[in-house]
Amino acid sequence: MMMRLDNFFVEEMQKNGFDVDFKRLKQIYLDSRNRHSDDIEKGKVRALNERLKYED
């Protein structure tokens, strides 16, 4: 699930007790993408292989 990080989302997070701002949320997102980049790449390869399998 992808979320849109906008000012309204950040404001709701802060209202619900989370001590975050836009820059912090962006960094959390980037860190998670970097940490799981191998898994993401494997998923892309798997999806490509599935498409190629059905094209034959």
Stockholm file with secondary structure:
# STOCKHOLM 1.0

chainA/1-56         MMMRLDNFFVEEMQKNGFDVDFKRLKQIYLDSRNRHSDDIEKGKVRALNERLKYED
#=GR chainA/1-56 SS CCCCCCHHHHHHHHHTTCCCCHHHHHHHHHHHHHHTHHHHHHHHHHHHHHHHHHHC
#=GC SS_cons        CCCCCCHHHHHHHHHTTCCCCHHHHHHHHHHHHHHTHHHHHHHHHHHHHHHHHHHC
//
